[in-house]
Amino acid sequence: MKILKNRIFLSALCIIVAAAVSFVLLPRFYENKDATVMVLRAAEDIPAGTRIEDKHLVQAEVGKLGLPEDVINDKSQIVGKIAQTDIFKGDYFSPKKLGEYLADEKLDHIAKNNQRLITISVPSIAAGLSSHLQSGDIVTVAVFITKASDGQSASPQVILYPELKGLEVYSVENARTQSTTQVREQQAEGQSSSGDPVPKAVTLVATEAQATKLIEAEYTGKLHLIFEKRGASHER
């Protein structure tokens, strides 16, 4: 009788559990699964580097289940941002896909001003201002010429072209293309560094006309930098 009663009790218990699952838990599970939310998605393919506009966005109703946690659903956090990677039609928007700049603030500013970057060689320690030159500095590029335009020897002269005054230094590298600023900072902090703080190449921010003049000057003479003032920007 005890065995029979236990079997009846267990059977009743199983029926109660099954009923609870069927009428309580399962409906809640499917209710959550079927719950939807309106999200913003890409209305079309958006190439990397594109500034996001209203036309790139479309609202869509999707299920909450499986929705990525970092999805951005606030239009004000999307419109005006730059696509950092290709975004395809139907994709969600997330912080990793959006940014303030295409490259970085400084490069975007240069491109916006229709300027160029041009690198010149530094023929000597003195020509590159020893180890004092930094990114953001404003310099004049002087040209030392020992030959005439016909290739014949001429009296040495230093030419200061008006268009090569007031140029901004973008970066300064040593012979191993290492940032001389970083090398100096490492040495100042007592870190071991095999780098040389003496510049061998300097990249300048220039207009197209200035870049053309710099190329011409480098191939006809030797360039020498003259420090004007320290700029506000810092090397990245």
N, C-alpha and C positions, 0 to 999 in steps of 0.2 A: 504493500500500500504506500509505503514511504517513497519507493522508487516511482510509482505511478504519480503520486502527488508532485514529486520533483519534476517529472516530465511535463506534467500539466502546467506547473509554475514556470518552467523554462520556456515552454511553448507560448504561454501568455506574454511572458517578458519579451520574447522575440517579436511577437505581433505588435506589442506596444512600441518597441524600438523602430520597427519597420514603418509603422504609422507615423511616428515622429519625423523620421527621415523623409517620408513621402509627402507629408502635408505641411511640414515646417521648414526643414533644412533645404530640400531641393528647390522649392519655390523661391526662397531667398537667394540661393546660388544663381538661378537663372535670371532673377530680377536684377542682380548686380551685373551679370554677364551681358544682359540686354540693355543696360543703362547706357545712354549716349550723351555726348557733349559736343558743342560746336567748337571747332578749332580752326586756326589759320593754316593754310597750306599753300605751296607754290602753285600759281595759276598757269605757269609755263616754265620751260627750262631757263635757268638764270646762270649765265657764265660767271666764273670767279672774277672779281673786280668790278662787278656791276653794283651801282647804288640802288638799293631797293626802293621801289615806288609802290603806290597804291595798286597800280595795274598788275603788279606781280603777286598780289595776294588774292586768295579766294577762301570763303568760309565753307567748311564741310562738317557734316554730322558724322561722328565716328563713335565707336564703342569705347567706353572707359577702360575696359579690360585690355591690358597690354600696351596702353598708351605710355610712351617714354616719359619719365619724370621731369626731364629738362626741357620739355616742349614750351616754347614761348607763344603765348596766346594773347599778348597785348600788342596791338598794332603800333603803338607809340614806341615800343622797344624794337621794332623791326624796320619800319619806314625810315629811310635816311641812312641806314647802316650799309656797309660794304660787304658783299658776299666774299668770304675768305676762301671758298671752295665752290666747285660747280654744284648748283642746287637743281635737282630735276623736278619736273612737273609732278605734283602730288606729294612732294617731300614736306615734312614738318620743318619748322624753324627752331634752331637751338643755339645757345651761346657760342658753340664751337664753329658754327657756320657763318657767324656774323662778326663784324668788327668795325672800328671807327675809321681805319685807314686801309688802303690797298697794300702798302708795304709798311711804312711807319710814318709818323707825323712829319718828319723832316723831308723824306723823299716825296711824300705827297705834296708838300708845300713847294718843293722845287719843280715838280711836274706842273703844278697849277700855275706857277709863274712862267711857264714855258722856258725854263732854264735847263742846262745840261750839266753833267758831271764829266770832267776831263782830268786825267792823271798826267802829271809831268815828272820827269826824272830829276833827281837832285844830284848834281855832279860832284859836290864836295860837302864836307861838314859845315863849312861857313855858309854855303849857298842855301842850306836848309835851316839856317838859324840854330845850328848845333842841335841841342836836345830840348829847345824851349818852345818849339811850335806845337800848337794844340788845335784840335777841331774847334771850329767857330771863330778862330782868329781871322782878322782882316789883314790882308797883305797886298803889297805891290810886287809885281813880277818884273824885274829888270832883266834886260837882255845884253850880254857881253858879246860883242862881235869883233873878230880879228880878220875877217875876210870881206872883201867887197862883193857886190852882187854878181860880178863876173867870175868869182872864185879866186881872184888874185889877192895877195896879202895887202892889208890896209892898216892904217893906224888903229890900234885898239880903241874901242869906244863903248860906252854904256848907254843904251837907249831905254828911255822910260816912255813907253807908249801910253797915251791917256786912257785907252780902253783896257789896259792891264793894271789899273789902279783900283783899290777897294774891292778886291776879290775875297770871297769867303772860303776858308779852308773847310772842306767836308771831312777829310780824314788824313792821317799821317801814318805811313807804314815804313818799317825797316826793310833790309834786304831780303828778309824771310816773309815779307808781307804781313808781319805782325803789327798790331797797333802799338805805336811808340808810347802812347798814353798809358795803356795797360801794362806795358813793360815797366814804365817808371813807377806806377802804383804798386806793382808787385815787389819791386826793389825797395821802395820806401817802407813797405810792410815787413821787410826782411824775408820775403819768400824767395826761394831759389828760382832763378829765371835765366835761361840761356839766350834771351832776347837782347837786342841792342836798341837803346833808346834813340840812336841817331837815325834820322830819316833818310830814306833813299828814294821815296816816291811820295808825292803829295797830290791828293785829289781835290780839285777846286770846283766851286759852283760858278758857272759862267753862262753867258748867253751864247748863242750859236756863233755870233761874230767874234766874241772873245775867245771861244774855243778854237776857231779857225786861226786867229792871230797867235795863240799859244803854240799850236802845232807848227806853224810857220817859223816862229821864233826858236823853238827847240831844235829844229833842223838847220837853222842858219847860224846859231850861236849857242852860248851857254846861259842857262837861266839862273837867276839869283833872287831869292826872296827877301823882301824888306818888310819888317813888321810895322804895322800901322796901329792896331789896337786889338785888345782882347774882346772877342765876341761873347754873347750871352749863352750861345748853345754849347752843349757838351758832347763829347764823343760817345757813341753808343757801343 
